[in-house]
Amino acid sequence: MEDATTPPSQPELVGEKRKREEGSPDAAAEDAPAASGEDAAGGGRHPMWKTSLCSFFRRRGAGAEGCSHGESCRYAHTEEELRPRPYGTWDPTSDRAKKLRKVAAEAQEEAEEEVTVDEQSLDKCLVGLPRGWTADRLKTFLQDQGILYATAKKKKGMTVGFVTFESVEQLTHAVQVLKENPSGGKEIKISDANRRSHQKVRAEGHVANGTATENGSNPATTAGETSAPEVVASSKKSARDAVTPLAHMPYNDQLEHKKHSMAQILKRLTRNARKACPPAIPLPNWIFKSKEIGGLPCKLEGILESPIVDGYRNKCEFSVGYSLEGKKTVGFMLGNFREGVTAVEEPVNCPNVSEISCKYAQMFQDFLQSSSLPLWSRVDNCGFWRQFTVREGRCPAEAVVLQHVESQISEVMLIVQVCSTDVDEALMKEEFDKLSTALIQGASTCSPPLPLTTIVVQDHKGISNAAPADCPLIPLLVPKGDQLEGGAEDKTRIHDHISNLKFSISPTAFFQVNTLAAERLYTLAGDWANLNSDTLLFDVCCGTGTIGLTLAHRVGMRTLFFWKNLFESSYYLRQVVGIEMNESAVSDAHRNALINGIKNCRFVCGKAEDVIGSLLTEYLGSPQQHIAASESNSVINDTSKNEDTINCTESDVENMDSSAEKNDNGENEQPRDGSVDLHTCGDEDIKGDSVDRVNKEADSSPDEHIEAAVEQSCGEASLINDEPTDAISTDSLEHGKTCQDSSSIQNNNVLAASACQFKNVVAIVDPPRVGLHPTVIKALRTHPLIRRLVYISCNPDSLVANAIELCTPTSEKQEKNKGNRGWRSMSAAGLARQRTKSMPNSEPFIPKRAMAVDLFPHTSHCEMVMLFER
């Protein structure tokens, strides 16, 4: 009979059964003490006996009776019964462990409160400041407390501030005052602040004659005198390694590497969508099917290679700075500024840069050697010469010979970025004249001569080199054919070709850097969009209109006929709608449509998140209208679900007629060969002489319309004669800005009448690296008429985040976003999962196809095209 004090046999740990089956002597020796009746404290039982609290017991109630195992349970049921673990540790959930952690945290906090007071550590951090304080409020507080300092910084929303003191006496006084006088009853602690890496580099660098360059060395110093941290970080790295890290690999291996990387990123979409799906809603079928294709949300159909691999970039942005030897250099930075690397090296052996760009960079570098104005310092945020950009325009695609791509470069634009702060205007003008002369002479003396179309100076006074689109532009060299009245952006343009279309490019407009590969990209997007004459296409983030214009021939232009006063009238509904926030890019889009004779495109200037909702309502009606109509039709007649079109009622025609009288130009009647938006700008735009203007335009030939018409961004159709194109574009853009916010349709029935014209509504989005704005995603997701979406992404990480919101099912009950401050540390996918909780109940998209397109050979970057349907 077994002794009552002998505990029952314990559950086998992982691996014990295997040891026993193998007849291991260690297993027998280990099991023998457990079968004996020795006390647990004597070490006879397993070393982990009673070292963890019983979770089953804690859920059921107090005492051993709360656990189904009773006294035989191997886990402890009270704090007193709990034994220490090996090496003196305790169960992390126990009260003893919590007390130990609290004591350790207090000891660490006391140690951190010890402030270093010496000449080498005068930079301090103030902890515990109110979140609402700004830098000015912090300075006022320090002055009220009688604390002297050199500099003080504080960002609103943060609880820390940074103060630099001039001497040890000021620091000692500040420490005493802050301990004695808390702010608002809350003690403000002072601790040591760690310098940023680039500040360390600068402090450790050699300074001669009181002047230092960005890398902490005097311009005349040798390589051995360069700051040690930067030499260590950059000595083994060339400009080729920094800009084209995959250049050492064969191109086929680069494609396989990128394809594998894209597959790994797409798998994150499946995992995050599974997490974001509400518990009460079953997982979508595409998540279940992902197991069959290796965890991918849809099939990755491969990667499209670039037609050209070397010298493919039509835009190169060269940094201006000092090399490791202290020489003024125009090229690429060898590392990241946050890592303390500011050295710039020449673009030698960079396979993605054309020879023409390298030659112009060398010309500008030679000019800087004799310039009296300083280079821009990223550390001090001061200087004059900042950046040098070369933009190239190529001949039409059919004339391009892939083996001699650079010989097809016919136009070149040079953009010099400067900062005119505290610079004498006369001196600046003198330097610009010298620069223009040097570049023109250098281009003409090369063999063969280099093309040079225009030279532009961009005056940017911000900290980052990423200048806003509205920065002042100063033209130094203007093309002969563009010397017209208008802004600087109208005088300085080059041209490029995609799909046999000619595109006008202004200095700040976005244009794909690999023209031939972009042509393949747009063709793929058009094929997946399944465009036809019944398609309404929304081109979101359209740039200069390249996507919409290259695909415009695949859609048509609908004519909406109606009767008014016994006369037949008509609308022209343009079936390509582009949205872009860059004014110069929208102006380029209007010009590009005019150059290529395309009349079924409309371009709206404004942020996508500001105008997408009103545009969808204008063309398709509000989502609530379609949801209510769908429910009503399903009750009245179930067969209406199979109807492709909706017949317009008599009231629709009457309302449409009344709306026709007040169109964008206030015209009572439109010519059939015109291009008039259904979009209106309000009664204030109605002109009394509109009838005469229409009659005059109707008499002109179609060719004259093509040459003179410039599409208004507010939807106005312009058939203009005898006016300069550049001036028209500028007026159109200004008029569009005033109309885009106030644009609305007077009668919802007119919206329904126009919406019934399109069987296929498609959106193609090509956002910047940060992805689409949440408002844009919400508008596209919640509108039931958008059945297909083609997403072109230059950053697959943002694609995954946006796809989570587009494809995750939502519940009928929305969860309000709570003020969770943890969003600062969340990933983009984590933030997307949080936003899906507040997404209105709507039909989610389904990922159908994905394909990578290599627009950037020799680099790790790649474009991704993904098709979503519902």
Secondary structure, DSSP 4 states (H G I P E B T S, - for coil): ---TTSPPPPPPPTTHHHHHHTT-HHHHHHHHHHHS---GGGT-S-TTTT-SB-HHHHHH-SSGGGSTTGGG-SSBSSTTT--PPGGG---TTSHHHHHHHHHHHHHHHHHHT----STT--EEEEES--TT--HHHHHHHHHHTT---SEEEE-TT-SEEEEE-SSHHHHHHHHHHHHHS-BTTBPPEEEE-PPPHHHHHHHHS--BTTB--TTSS-TT--GGGS-HHHHHHHTT--HHHHH-TTTTS-HHHHHHHHHHHHHHHHHHHHHHHHHHS-TTSPPPHHHHHGGGGTT-SSEEEEEEPPS--SS--SEEEEEEEE-TTS-EEEEEESS-GGGT---EE--TT-TTS-HHHHHHHHHHHHHHHT-SSPBPBTTTTB-SEEEEEEEEEE--GGG--GGG-GGGEEEEEEEEEE--TT--HHHHHHHHHHHHHHHHHHHHHSSSPPP--EEEEEE--SSSS---TT--EEEEE--GGG--SS-HHHH--EEEEETTEEEEE-TT----S-HHHHHHHHHHHHHHHT--TTEEEEEET-TTTHHHHHHGGGS-EEEEEEEETTEEEEEEEESEEEEES-HHHHHHHHHHHHHTT--SEEEEES-HHHHHHHHHHHHH--HHHHHHHHHHHHHH-GGGGG-S--PPPHHHHHHHHHHHTT-TT--SS--TTS---S----GGG--TTHHHHHHHHHHS-HHHHHHH----TTS------SS-HHHHHHHHHHHHHHHHTT---S-HHHHHHHHTT-SEEEEEE---TT---HHHHHHHHH-TTEEEEEEEES-HHHHHHHHHHHHS---SSPPPPP--GGGGG--HHHHHHHHHTTSPS-PPPEEEEEEEE-SSTTSS--EEEEEEE-
